[in-house]
Amino acid sequence: MLSVGSQSFGPVKTHVQQSDGAVTSLNDYSLTGTPVVANVSGDANFAMGRWAAGTVNTSTGTQAFTSNSAWHYLAYNVPAAFPTSATLSCEAGNFTSPNYVGGASSGGNSFGQTGGSATLAFSEGKAIAGITLLVNAGSSASKTVTANVTRGSTAFPGGSIGTGADAVYVTIGDAGSGAFAVQGGYELNLVNGARYAGVFRFRCH
């Protein structure tokens, strides 16, 4: 779960998922009131989306939405094992619309668009993921990182989220039928200094 000034990582202990695939509760976070979930994607192996309206309930209280508020979530199955050696081909990605989280003025662009590409290989039981993210919201940003990821772990090759600097985190998910997912979240500073955050996922087979 990733939002302005807040992020949460860890195993999914409880969740609520609607018939359209939208997740409205993850562990200590829930979306109530008149909930709106945007950018919904998923299958039996993952669920992704962006809480866009309603009331967010956390262990420390409730939070209402403002013009640039967003709570991005990504839930996924952890692979049972990694291949010893393999090179996979990655498909076009799934992304939530990134929201403005700080830095220079947004210029009225509370949300933007994200694209990008990924590569994935396995060597000696570890994953080597390459990710390029392209973010545009009036201005633009491009960030490329390479992450060495062990099964069930999270790598931070682009720095820690929440520091104000460019940051990317990367995990590897089970995508079913022998496929894997390169996925995670980011906060990136655009050329104009405005900073945006979101989550991404690429299926690789």
N, C-alpha and C positions, 0 to 999 in steps of 0.2 A: 504494500500500500504506500503510495507516494502522494504528498500534497504540499502546499506551501508551508515550509518550515517544519515538516514532519515526514518521517518515513518509518515503516515497520517491516521487518523481515522475520521469517520463521515458519515452522510447520503450520499448516491449516488444521486446526483442531475442531472448529465448527464453522459451518457456512450455510447460507440460505440462497438458493438459486431459483429464479423464476422460470416459467415455461419457455420464454424467449431466450433463455441463456444468461440473462443479466443476473449478476450476483449482488444481493442487497445486504448481505451480512458476512463478515469475515472475522472470526475470532472476536476481539473486543470492539470491532467497528461495525456499525449498522447504519443503514440509510432509511429514514422514516419520513412521516409527513406526507407530502405528495412527491414521491421519489421519481427522478428522471435519471436513467442510465444511458449514456451515449457510447458510441464506438464499440458496441458489443460484438465480440467474436469468440469462438471457442468450439470445442468438440468434446469427446470423451476424455481427452488428455489435458485440456487447459481451458481457462476462462479469463477473458480480458475485457476491460471496459473502463469507463470514466463516469464517476458519480457527478452529475451536472446540476441537480436541483433537489431540494428537499431539506432534511435536517440530518446532519451527521452526528451520531452518538459514539462517544469514545469512553474509555475508562476514567477520563478526567472531566467529562461534561459533554455539552452539546455545542455544535458549531453551525451557524447559518451560512448560506452561500452569499458571496459578493459577486461582482461582475466578472472577476477573473478566477473565482474559486474552482477547484477541481480536485477530486480524489481518484487517482489512477490505481487500478488494481490488476494484479496478474497472479493467478493461482494455477498450479501445474503439478503433474505427476513427476516424481523423481525417477530417472531410469534405474532399472534393477541392476544394470551393469553397463560398462563402456566397452566398445570393441578394443582389442589390443592394438590394432592398426587399421585405419580406413580413411579415405578422403571422400567426403560427401558433397553433393550439389545442393545449394540452398535456393529456395523459391523466393518470390516477392514477399515482403513482410506484412505483418499486421501492426498497426500503430494506433494509439489514442491521439487525439488532437492535443498538442502541447499547450499548456497555459502559462501565462506570464507570472513569474514568481519573484521578481526583484530586479535589481540593477538599474540601468537607465530607464527612462520613461518608455512605456509600451507604445506610445503614440496612438493609443486607442485600439491597439491590436491585442485584445485579451487572450485570444487563441490563435494558433497557427496551424501549419501542416508539417508532417514529417514523412520522409522517405529514406531510402538507403538500401544497403545490400550486406550480405554476410558470407563468410566462408567457414567451413568446419572440417577439421581433420582430427584423427585420434592417433596417438603414438604412445606406446608403453602404458596403455590404460588411462591416459589423460587426454582431455579435449583441448585443442588449440583453435580458438575462435577468433575470426577477424570481423570487425563490425565497422561499417561506415554509416553515419547518420547525417542526414541533411534536413535542417530545420529552417522554415521560412515563416516569418510573421512581420511583414513590412520590411524587415531586414533579414539576413540569413546567417546560418552557421553550418560548418561542415566539421565533423570530428571522426577520426579513424583511430581505433584502438585494437590491440591484440591481447587476448586474455588466455592464460593457461588455467583451466578449470578442472578440479577434481570432482568426482561424482558427489552430488548432494551439497556442494559448497557454492559460495558466491565470491566472485572475483571483482576487484575494484581497480581495473587497469587505468581508468581515467580520473582517479582521485575520489575522495569521499563526497557524497551528496550532502548538501546543506552548508558547504563552506563558502559559497559564492563563486568558486572557480568552476571551470568545466569539470564535469564528473559523469562517469558511466559505470554502472554495475552490470555484471554478466553472470547468468546461470545457464545450465544445460537441462532441458526437459525431455521427457519421453514423449515422442510425437506419434507413437503407435506404428505397428507393422515394420519394425526395424528402423524407423526414422527417429531423428532427434531434433530438438529445437534450440536455437541460440536466442536468448531472450534476456530481458532486464529492463532497466530504467535509466534515466539521465536527467541532468540539468546542464544546459548549454547556454553560453553567452553569445548572442548574435553580434554581428559586426558593429551595430550601433550601441552595444553595451547592455541591452535588455536581455534578461535571462528567462528561459522557458524550460518546462519539465514535462516528461511523459514516459510511457512505457512502450516496448517494442517486442516483436517475436518474429523469428524466421524459421520455417520448417525446412529441414535438410535431410536428404535421403540419398 
